[in-house]
Amino acid sequence: MEILNNHQLVKRNRRVFHYRVNDHSSRNNGKNPANIDYYSIVGNDLILTHENFHDPKYEATDTLRDWRLLNVDMTDCDPEKLSELMDDRVIDEIKIIEIRKGKKLIFSSFAGVYSFKCEEIEQEIRGHSRKEMVNMFLEIEKEFSEICDQNSKICDFVTRLNRFINGETKDYRNVLAMYQDKNIPLATKSMHYLEILTRVKDKLGDLIKDLPEDFLKYHGILS
């Protein structure tokens, strides 16, 4: 890690450093580089991490940036405060102030201001650790499982609804065939129901188009 005094922090005076969000950079990366995505407390240190931080000096676009606050003041590390910082997606300024016994790191946004006192501040721009990669794969696996479960339920619903529509359509067609030459309410009612069932089946067809083909084949909706 290195002490935070690089080109990304603009020194305004001897005691204050500013980091401001570059709107052009943010648009190119599709992410606000000042947002904090997660944190950890290791001993007496607080580590705040940006995901997918991009620095022109580095070729990698999936790097992370850690702020490590050495011997942080634990009274500043209230879980509710840290959660609010994680949820705040409009951080527009990061400021480091030298204080009498160390430094203070301040995140500012329209929603609020979050400050942390510590002895020293270090930064590291790095790739994902093994643990982070495992967590990423586990999260992807969980999301994939949830999507599969959701698609399976939709396919099951489509199958049952399709059977119902086919059965009702067959019954009303038989009724209409029996009384189509007779001017009776039952024939008119059957004709109207067939029109409604046809519209529902068309909408069901639109839903099926958005489902994975392998799921549709597994559930017998596609041959």
Backbone as JSON, one array per atom type, in Angstrom:
{
  "sequence": "MEILNNHQLVKRNRRVFHYRVNDHSSRNNGKNPANIDYYSIVGNDLILTHENFHDPKYEATDTLRDWRLLNVDMTDCDPEKLSELMDDRVIDEIKIIEIRKGKKLIFSSFAGVYSFKCEEIEQEIRGHSRKEMVNMFLEIEKEFSEICDQNSKICDFVTRLNRFINGETKDYRNVLAMYQDKNIPLATKSMHYLEILTRVKDKLGDLIKDLPEDFLKYHGILS",
  "N": [[0.84, -1.19, 0.0], [0.3, 2.38, -0.4], [0.94, 5.71, 0.81], [-1.66, 8.12, 0.75], [-1.09, 10.39, -1.46], [-1.16, 10.89, -4.12], [-1.67, 11.55, -7.7], [-4.42, 11.61, -7.88], [-5.45, 12.95, -5.79], [-5.9, 16.25, -5.04], [-3.86, 18.7, -3.85], [-4.82, 21.27, -1.83], [-3.98, 22.9, 0.22], [-1.53, 22.86, 2.86], [-2.66, 21.11, 4.66], [-4.96, 19.94, 3.66], [-6.46, 17.64, 1.41], [-8.13, 17.01, -1.67], [-10.44, 14.95, -3.41], [-12.19, 14.77, -6.29], [-15.12, 13.7, -8.06], [-14.74, 12.66, -11.36], [-16.71, 13.47, -13.93], [-16.66, 12.7, -16.64], [-15.0, 10.43, -16.66], [-16.55, 8.81, -15.03], [-18.82, 8.37, -16.61], [-17.74, 6.93, -18.72], [-16.97, 4.54, -17.5], [-19.3, 3.64, -16.46], [-19.82, 3.79, -13.79], [-19.74, 5.31, -10.63], [-16.71, 6.34, -9.46], [-16.2, 7.07, -6.85], [-17.92, 5.89, -5.1], [-18.39, 3.77, -2.28], [-18.23, 0.31, -1.95], [-18.05, -1.93, -0.24], [-17.01, -2.82, 3.11], [-14.5, -3.63, 5.59], [-13.32, -4.62, 8.82], [-10.25, -4.93, 10.18], [-8.48, -5.92, 12.78], [-7.41, -3.04, 14.26], [-7.88, -1.51, 12.08], [-9.75, 0.09, 9.49], [-11.1, -0.86, 6.43], [-12.07, 0.4, 3.41], [-13.67, -0.23, 0.37], [-13.69, 0.28, -3.14], [-15.41, -1.05, -5.88], [-14.45, -2.25, -9.14], [-12.77, -0.11, -9.83], [-11.24, 2.23, -11.96], [-8.15, 3.14, -13.23], [-6.26, 5.2, -15.28], [-3.55, 4.61, -15.42], [-3.32, 1.92, -15.19], [-3.79, -1.18, -16.87], [-5.79, -3.02, -16.37], [-9.32, -3.23, -16.02], [-10.93, -4.11, -14.08], [-10.13, -3.59, -11.55], [-9.72, -3.07, -8.0], [-10.07, -0.61, -5.41], [-8.64, 0.09, -2.39], [-9.12, 1.8, 0.63], [-7.26, 2.13, 3.4], [-7.59, 2.66, 6.72], [-5.55, 3.33, 9.2], [-5.39, 2.3, 12.57], [-7.99, 3.26, 13.21], [-10.49, 5.46, 14.56], [-12.68, 3.85, 16.48], [-15.13, 4.72, 17.32], [-16.12, 6.05, 15.2], [-16.94, 4.09, 13.54], [-19.57, 3.09, 13.4], [-21.95, 0.58, 12.71], [-24.4, 1.25, 11.44], [-23.87, 3.74, 10.34], [-21.79, 3.05, 8.55], [-23.23, 1.35, 6.86], [-25.0, 3.16, 5.72], [-23.18, 4.68, 4.28], [-22.35, 2.74, 2.42], [-24.71, 2.46, 1.01], [-25.09, 4.92, -0.12], [-25.09, 6.3, -3.19], [-24.22, 8.56, -4.46], [-21.82, 9.85, -3.92], [-19.74, 12.61, -4.14], [-17.41, 13.84, -3.47], [-14.27, 13.33, -1.94], [-12.38, 13.88, 0.89], [-9.34, 14.54, 2.55], [-8.14, 15.42, 5.64], [-5.55, 16.73, 7.53], [-5.14, 16.26, 10.89], [-4.56, 17.05, 14.4], [-3.73, 14.68, 15.68], [-3.26, 12.74, 13.61], [-5.16, 11.83, 10.75], [-8.15, 12.75, 8.95], [-10.69, 11.23, 7.11], [-13.06, 12.12, 4.78], [-16.18, 11.65, 3.32], [-18.38, 13.08, 1.03], [-21.71, 13.86, 0.03], [-24.91, 14.58, -1.57], [-26.66, 13.43, 0.12], [-25.48, 13.2, 2.62], [-22.73, 13.52, 5.03], [-19.79, 11.73, 5.75], [-17.44, 10.95, 8.1], [-14.17, 9.88, 9.16], [-11.8, 9.29, 11.6], [-8.31, 8.68, 11.97], [-4.96, 7.29, 12.39], [-3.28, 7.14, 10.14], [-3.6, 7.06, 6.53], [-3.81, 4.78, 3.95], [-3.58, 3.62, 0.55], [-4.52, 1.18, -1.9], [-4.42, -0.12, -5.12], [-5.69, -2.82, -6.69], [-6.1, -6.26, -7.83], [-8.84, -8.68, -7.66], [-9.04, -10.56, -4.67], [-8.49, -14.05, -3.73], [-10.53, -14.89, -2.02], [-12.49, -12.95, -2.54], [-13.03, -13.5, -5.22], [-14.08, -16.08, -5.0], [-16.38, -15.47, -3.52], [-17.68, -13.9, -5.41], [-18.22, -15.79, -7.44], [-19.88, -17.49, -5.98], [-22.01, -15.78, -5.52], [-22.86, -15.32, -8.15], [-23.59, -17.94, -8.78], [-25.71, -18.26, -6.99], [-27.51, -16.31, -7.93], [-27.95, -17.35, -10.49], [-29.16, -19.77, -9.83], [-31.5, -18.81, -8.64], [-32.68, -17.55, -10.83], [-33.09, -19.76, -12.51], [-34.89, -21.2, -10.95], [-37.02, -19.41, -10.92], [-37.64, -19.28, -13.67], [-38.37, -21.93, -14.02], [-40.72, -22.07, -12.48], [-42.3, -20.27, -13.91], [-42.47, -21.62, -16.36], [-43.87, -23.89, -15.54], [-46.27, -22.69, -14.77], [-47.06, -21.64, -17.26], [-47.42, -24.02, -18.67], [-49.59, -25.26, -17.3], [-51.54, -23.27, -17.6], [-51.72, -23.2, -20.37], [-52.76, -25.74, -20.92], [-55.26, -25.47, -19.72], [-56.38, -23.43, -21.3], [-56.44, -24.7, -23.82], [-58.19, -26.83, -23.26], [-60.59, -25.45, -22.52], [-61.0, -24.03, -24.9], [-61.48, -26.11, -26.72], [-63.91, -27.14, -25.66], [-65.71, -24.93, -25.91], [-65.64, -24.57, -28.64], [-66.86, -26.92, -29.46], [-69.42, -26.51, -28.43], [-70.15, -24.23, -29.88], [-70.12, -25.29, -32.45], [-72.31, -26.98, -32.29], [-74.47, -25.23, -31.95], [-74.26, -23.17, -33.77], [-75.88, -22.44, -35.89], [-78.09, -21.59, -34.71], [-79.86, -18.99, -33.2], [-79.11, -18.36, -30.3], [-78.43, -17.44, -26.88], [-76.35, -19.01, -25.77], [-74.68, -19.78, -27.89], [-73.69, -17.3, -28.75], [-72.36, -16.51, -26.43], [-70.4, -18.52, -26.3], [-68.89, -17.9, -28.55], [-67.84, -15.4, -27.85], [-66.28, -16.14, -25.63], [-64.39, -17.74, -26.9], [-63.02, -15.83, -28.4], [-61.83, -14.36, -26.35], [-60.19, -16.33, -25.16], [-58.47, -16.82, -27.28], [-57.07, -14.4, -27.42], [-55.78, -14.43, -24.93], [-54.13, -16.64, -25.28], [-52.49, -15.7, -27.31], [-51.1, -13.7, -25.9], [-49.82, -15.34, -24.11], [-48.14, -16.64, -25.8], [-46.37, -14.57, -26.4], [-45.12, -14.32, -23.93], [-43.81, -16.78, -23.75], [-41.86, -16.5, -25.7], [-39.86, -15.07, -24.44], [-38.66, -16.81, -22.71], [-36.05, -19.18, -21.83], [-35.0, -21.48, -24.32], [-34.24, -24.14, -23.71], [-35.51, -24.61, -21.27], [-38.17, -24.5, -22.03], [-38.32, -26.7, -23.72], [-37.7, -28.73, -21.92], [-39.95, -28.67, -20.26], [-41.8, -29.51, -22.01], [-43.12, -27.64, -23.59], [-42.06, -26.74, -25.93], [-41.22, -28.68, -28.74]],
  "CA": [[0.0, 0.0, 0.0], [1.05, 3.62, -0.41], [0.28, 6.82, 1.47], [-2.47, 8.85, -0.2], [-0.65, 11.73, -1.87], [-0.9, 10.74, -5.55], [-2.27, 12.54, -8.62], [-5.87, 11.62, -7.77], [-5.79, 13.86, -4.7], [-5.38, 17.56, -5.37], [-3.5, 19.38, -2.61], [-5.27, 22.65, -1.81], [-3.05, 23.57, 1.13], [-0.65, 21.9, 3.53], [-3.39, 20.21, 5.54], [-6.19, 19.41, 3.06], [-6.42, 17.03, 0.09], [-9.46, 16.79, -2.23], [-10.64, 14.06, -4.56], [-13.52, 15.04, -6.84], [-15.53, 12.74, -9.08], [-14.62, 13.09, -12.75], [-17.95, 13.04, -14.59], [-16.35, 12.02, -17.9], [-14.53, 9.09, -16.3], [-17.68, 8.06, -14.48], [-19.7, 7.94, -17.7], [-17.05, 5.9, -19.51], [-16.91, 3.29, -16.77], [-20.63, 3.26, -16.02], [-19.82, 3.64, -12.34], [-19.14, 6.41, -9.89], [-15.5, 5.78, -8.82], [-16.1, 7.47, -5.45], [-18.82, 5.09, -4.26], [-17.81, 2.67, -1.52], [-19.09, -0.86, -2.17], [-18.1, -2.74, 0.97], [-15.98, -2.48, 4.08], [-14.11, -4.68, 6.54], [-12.51, -4.14, 9.94], [-9.18, -5.88, 10.46], [-7.8, -5.39, 13.94], [-7.79, -1.65, 14.51], [-7.92, -0.81, 10.79], [-10.97, 0.05, 8.69], [-10.8, -0.91, 5.0], [-13.2, 0.76, 2.55], [-13.31, -0.72, -0.97], [-14.45, 0.59, -4.35], [-15.35, -2.11, -6.89], [-14.25, -1.86, -10.53], [-12.13, 1.19, -9.95], [-10.39, 2.29, -13.16], [-7.11, 4.16, -13.22], [-5.62, 5.16, -16.6], [-2.18, 4.07, -15.35], [-3.39, 0.47, -15.14], [-4.52, -1.74, -17.99], [-6.96, -3.76, -15.89], [-10.53, -2.43, -15.8], [-11.7, -4.73, -13.0], [-9.35, -3.42, -10.33], [-10.36, -2.55, -6.8], [-9.29, 0.38, -4.69], [-8.82, 0.02, -0.94], [-8.67, 2.84, 1.56], [-7.0, 1.48, 4.7], [-7.47, 3.66, 7.77], [-4.77, 2.69, 10.26], [-5.78, 2.68, 13.94], [-9.16, 4.13, 13.06], [-11.29, 5.73, 15.75], [-13.79, 2.92, 16.38], [-16.4, 5.41, 17.55], [-16.59, 6.49, 13.88], [-17.26, 2.9, 12.73], [-20.9, 2.59, 13.73], [-22.45, -0.21, 11.58], [-25.46, 1.97, 10.72], [-23.2, 4.78, 9.56], [-21.1, 2.39, 7.45], [-24.25, 0.87, 5.93], [-25.48, 4.33, 4.98], [-22.13, 5.01, 3.31], [-22.42, 1.76, 1.34], [-25.95, 2.67, 0.23], [-25.06, 6.24, -0.75], [-24.52, 6.14, -4.52], [-23.97, 9.87, -5.07], [-20.63, 10.48, -3.34], [-19.14, 13.48, -5.15], [-16.14, 14.39, -3.01], [-13.54, 12.68, -0.85], [-11.43, 14.87, 1.41], [-8.47, 14.11, 3.64], [-7.68, 16.55, 6.43], [-4.56, 16.43, 8.56], [-5.54, 16.76, 12.21], [-3.44, 17.08, 15.36], [-3.25, 13.32, 15.96], [-3.48, 11.85, 12.49], [-5.89, 12.33, 9.58], [-9.58, 12.5, 8.89], [-11.17, 10.94, 5.77], [-14.44, 12.6, 4.72], [-16.94, 11.42, 2.1], [-19.5, 14.02, 0.99], [-22.71, 13.7, -1.01], [-26.13, 15.33, -1.29], [-27.4, 12.74, 1.19], [-24.86, 13.36, 3.93], [-21.28, 13.58, 5.16], [-19.31, 10.62, 6.57], [-16.05, 11.22, 8.44], [-13.47, 8.84, 9.92], [-10.5, 9.72, 12.11], [-7.35, 7.59, 12.09], [-3.57, 7.74, 12.47], [-2.73, 7.29, 8.79], [-4.45, 6.53, 5.46], [-3.09, 4.17, 2.84], [-4.42, 3.13, -0.53], [-3.99, 0.12, -2.76], [-5.21, -0.49, -6.3], [-5.35, -4.23, -6.79], [-7.09, -7.16, -8.4], [-9.65, -9.38, -6.68], [-8.4, -11.62, -3.91], [-9.1, -15.36, -3.92], [-11.8, -14.91, -1.28], [-13.46, -12.11, -3.27], [-13.42, -14.22, -6.43], [-14.98, -17.16, -4.58], [-17.65, -14.85, -3.17], [-18.32, -13.49, -6.66], [-18.76, -16.99, -8.09], [-21.01, -17.96, -5.17], [-23.12, -14.86, -5.77], [-23.35, -15.63, -9.5], [-24.28, -19.23, -8.7], [-26.97, -18.03, -6.3], [-28.39, -15.59, -8.85], [-28.33, -18.27, -11.56], [-30.12, -20.71, -9.26], [-32.78, -18.1, -8.46], [-33.26, -17.35, -12.17], [-33.56, -21.07, -12.96], [-36.09, -21.51, -10.18], [-38.09, -18.53, -11.4], [-38.02, -19.74, -15.01], [-39.06, -23.21, -13.87], [-42.07, -21.78, -12.02], [-43.03, -19.66, -15.02], [-42.77, -22.68, -17.33], [-44.93, -24.71, -14.96], [-47.5, -21.9, -14.88], [-47.43, -21.59, -18.68], [-47.91, -25.35, -19.05], [-50.93, -25.45, -16.74], [-52.45, -22.32, -18.23], [-51.92, -23.61, -21.76], [-53.67, -26.88, -20.9], [-56.58, -24.95, -19.41], [-56.88, -22.72, -22.49], [-56.75, -25.69, -24.87], [-59.4, -27.55, -22.86], [-61.73, -24.54, -22.64], [-61.21, -23.73, -26.32], [-62.12, -27.28, -27.31], [-65.29, -27.23, -25.19], [-66.52, -23.86, -26.5], [-65.77, -24.85, -30.08], [-67.88, -27.96, -29.62], [-70.72, -25.88, -28.18], [-70.43, -23.35, -31.0], [-70.44, -26.13, -33.61], [-73.65, -27.54, -32.1], [-75.53, -24.23, -31.96], [-73.88, -22.03, -34.58], [-76.98, -22.07, -36.79], [-79.25, -21.2, -33.9], [-79.67, -17.69, -32.56], [-79.36, -18.51, -28.88], [-77.37, -16.8, -26.09], [-75.23, -19.91, -25.51], [-73.77, -19.72, -29.03], [-73.02, -15.99, -28.69], [-71.45, -16.56, -25.29], [-69.28, -19.38, -26.68], [-68.08, -17.17, -29.52], [-67.11, -14.38, -27.11], [-65.27, -16.81, -24.83], [-63.32, -18.17, -27.81], [-62.23, -14.65, -28.73], [-61.01, -14.05, -25.17], [-59.19, -17.37, -25.03], [-57.48, -16.61, -28.34], [-56.22, -13.27, -27.01], [-54.93, -14.89, -23.82], [-53.12, -17.55, -25.84], [-51.51, -14.86, -28.01], [-50.24, -13.09, -24.87], [-49.01, -16.42, -23.56], [-47.09, -16.86, -26.79], [-45.37, -13.51, -26.22], [-44.36, -14.66, -22.72], [-42.96, -17.93, -24.07], [-40.72, -16.05, -26.51], [-38.83, -14.52, -23.56], [-38.13, -17.86, -21.84], [-34.99, -19.97, -22.45], [-35.51, -22.59, -25.14], [-34.03, -25.42, -23.05], [-36.55, -24.75, -20.26], [-39.43, -24.79, -22.72], [-38.25, -28.09, -24.2], [-37.75, -29.61, -20.74], [-41.31, -28.72, -19.76], [-42.69, -29.99, -23.06], [-43.83, -26.57, -24.26], [-41.51, -26.82, -27.28], [-40.78, -30.04, -29.09]],
  "C": [[0.88, 1.25, 0.0], [0.24, 4.72, 0.28], [-0.45, 7.64, 0.42], [-1.92, 10.25, -0.44], [-0.4, 11.73, -3.38], [-1.68, 11.76, -6.37], [-3.78, 12.61, -8.49], [-6.34, 12.51, -6.62], [-5.11, 15.2, -4.97], [-5.1, 18.31, -4.07], [-3.88, 20.84, -2.7], [-4.4, 23.5, -0.87], [-2.28, 22.49, 1.87], [-1.42, 20.83, 4.27], [-4.57, 19.51, 4.87], [-5.91, 18.84, 1.68], [-7.86, 16.8, -0.37], [-9.39, 15.75, -3.34], [-12.05, 14.33, -5.05], [-13.83, 14.05, -7.95], [-15.38, 13.37, -10.45], [-15.83, 12.58, -13.52], [-17.68, 12.28, -15.87], [-15.88, 10.6, -17.64], [-15.67, 8.22, -15.82], [-18.58, 7.55, -15.58], [-19.05, 6.83, -18.49], [-17.09, 4.55, -18.82], [-18.28, 2.8, -16.32], [-20.75, 3.13, -14.52], [-19.17, 4.86, -11.72], [-17.92, 5.88, -9.13], [-15.35, 6.15, -7.35], [-16.99, 6.65, -4.54], [-18.07, 3.98, -3.55], [-18.76, 1.48, -1.58], [-19.14, -1.79, -0.96], [-16.94, -2.36, 1.89], [-15.64, -3.71, 4.92], [-13.28, -4.01, 7.63], [-11.52, -5.23, 10.3], [-8.35, -5.33, 11.6], [-8.31, -4.0, 14.27], [-7.9, -0.83, 13.23], [-9.3, -0.98, 10.13], [-10.58, 0.08, 7.23], [-12.09, -0.64, 4.23], [-12.8, 0.46, 1.11], [-14.27, -0.23, -2.04], [-14.32, -0.61, -5.29], [-15.15, -1.49, -8.27], [-13.72, -0.44, -10.67], [-11.2, 1.17, -11.15], [-9.41, 3.45, -13.06], [-6.39, 4.08, -14.57], [-4.22, 4.58, -16.59], [-2.17, 2.55, -15.43], [-4.21, -0.04, -16.31], [-5.81, -2.43, -17.55], [-8.13, -2.81, -15.65], [-11.39, -3.02, -14.7], [-10.95, -4.63, -11.67], [-10.21, -2.88, -9.2], [-9.46, -1.5, -6.17], [-9.65, 0.3, -3.22], [-8.33, 1.3, -0.29], [-8.48, 2.13, 2.9], [-6.73, 2.57, 5.73], [-6.81, 2.99, 8.98], [-5.17, 3.24, 11.63], [-6.94, 3.67, 13.91], [-9.85, 4.33, 14.41], [-12.57, 4.88, 15.65], [-15.14, 3.57, 16.67], [-16.98, 5.94, 16.24], [-17.11, 5.33, 13.04], [-18.59, 2.27, 13.13], [-21.46, 1.82, 12.52], [-23.53, 0.5, 10.77], [-24.86, 3.06, 9.83], [-22.49, 4.17, 8.35], [-22.08, 1.87, 6.41], [-24.8, 2.01, 5.09], [-24.47, 4.77, 3.93], [-22.16, 4.04, 2.14], [-23.61, 2.02, 0.42], [-25.96, 4.0, -0.51], [-24.35, 6.14, -2.1], [-24.19, 7.47, -5.2], [-22.83, 10.6, -4.37], [-19.96, 11.33, -4.42], [-17.82, 14.1, -4.72], [-15.57, 13.55, -1.87], [-12.47, 13.65, -0.41], [-10.63, 14.27, 2.56], [-7.94, 15.36, 4.34], [-6.67, 16.07, 7.46], [-5.02, 17.06, 9.87], [-4.37, 16.61, 13.18], [-2.87, 15.7, 15.62], [-3.59, 12.37, 14.82], [-4.19, 12.54, 11.33], [-7.37, 12.0, 9.7], [-9.98, 12.32, 7.43], [-12.66, 11.27, 5.73], [-15.02, 12.31, 3.35], [-18.16, 12.34, 2.13], [-20.41, 13.7, -0.19], [-23.91, 14.58, -0.67], [-26.88, 14.73, -0.1], [-26.78, 12.96, 2.57], [-23.34, 13.43, 3.86], [-20.85, 12.48, 6.12], [-17.82, 10.85, 6.84], [-15.49, 10.13, 9.33], [-12.1, 9.37, 10.33], [-9.58, 8.51, 12.27], [-5.94, 8.17, 12.18], [-2.99, 8.02, 11.09], [-3.69, 6.64, 7.79], [-3.56, 6.0, 4.36], [-4.09, 3.77, 1.76], [-3.72, 2.01, -1.27], [-4.94, -0.09, -3.91], [-4.78, -1.89, -6.68], [-6.41, -5.01, -7.55], [-7.89, -7.84, -7.29], [-8.82, -10.45, -5.96], [-9.11, -12.95, -4.18], [-10.46, -15.44, -3.24], [-12.87, -14.11, -2.0], [-13.94, -12.81, -4.53], [-14.37, -15.35, -6.11], [-16.35, -16.6, -4.24], [-18.42, -14.4, -4.41], [-18.96, -14.67, -7.36], [-19.97, -17.53, -7.32], [-22.24, -17.08, -5.39], [-23.73, -15.1, -7.14], [-24.13, -16.93, -9.49], [-25.64, -19.08, -8.03], [-27.97, -17.34, -7.22], [-28.87, -16.51, -9.97], [-29.36, -19.27, -11.07], [-31.49, -20.07, -9.08], [-33.47, -17.88, -9.8], [-33.83, -18.66, -12.7], [-34.85, -21.46, -12.25], [-37.28, -20.68, -10.65], [-38.58, -18.97, -12.77], [-38.79, -21.05, -14.95], [-40.51, -22.99, -13.42], [-42.92, -21.15, -13.12], [-43.42, -20.71, -16.05], [-43.89, -23.59, -16.82], [-46.28, -23.99, -15.05], [-48.0, -21.86, -16.33], [-48.02, -22.92, -19.12], [-49.33, -25.57, -18.56], [-51.95, -24.52, -17.38], [-52.74, -22.71, -19.68], [-52.87, -24.8, -21.85], [-55.11, -26.43, -20.64], [-57.19, -24.26, -20.64], [-57.28, -23.7, -23.58], [-58.03, -26.45, -24.54], [-60.65, -26.7, -23.01], [-62.05, -24.23, -24.09], [-61.92, -24.88, -27.02], [-63.59, -27.38, -26.93], [-66.17, -26.17, -25.85], [-66.66, -24.02, -28.01], [-66.82, -25.91, -30.34], [-69.28, -27.38, -29.43], [-71.11, -25.01, -29.36], [-70.79, -24.15, -32.25], [-71.86, -26.7, -33.51], [-74.74, -26.5, -32.31], [-75.22, -23.02, -32.87], [-74.99, -21.57, -35.52], [-78.21, -21.6, -36.02], [-78.92, -19.89, -33.16], [-80.05, -17.79, -31.09], [-78.19, -17.9, -28.11], [-76.14, -17.68, -25.87], [-74.21, -19.87, -26.64], [-72.99, -18.41, -29.04], [-71.99, -15.96, -27.56], [-70.2, -17.38, -25.63], [-68.32, -18.66, -27.63], [-67.22, -16.12, -28.82], [-65.99, -15.0, -26.26], [-64.09, -17.27, -25.69], [-62.42, -17.0, -28.2], [-61.29, -14.29, -27.57], [-59.88, -15.06, -25.01], [-58.09, -17.23, -26.08], [-56.53, -15.48, -27.99], [-55.27, -13.67, -25.89], [-53.81, -15.78, -24.35], [-52.07, -16.77, -26.62], [-50.55, -14.2, -27.02], [-49.32, -14.13, -24.25], [-47.86, -16.74, -24.51], [-45.99, -15.82, -26.69], [-44.5, -13.79, -25.0], [-43.38, -15.79, -23.0], [-41.72, -17.51, -24.84], [-39.56, -15.56, -25.64], [-38.18, -15.57, -22.65], [-37.04, -18.66, -22.56], [-35.55, -21.2, -23.17], [-35.36, -23.93, -24.45], [-35.07, -25.67, -21.96], [-37.87, -25.13, -20.91], [-39.46, -26.22, -23.23], [-38.36, -29.06, -23.04], [-39.16, -29.77, -20.21], [-42.32, -29.14, -20.84], [-43.48, -28.93, -23.78], [-43.36, -26.46, -25.71], [-41.05, -28.25, -27.54], [-39.34, -30.03, -29.58]]
}
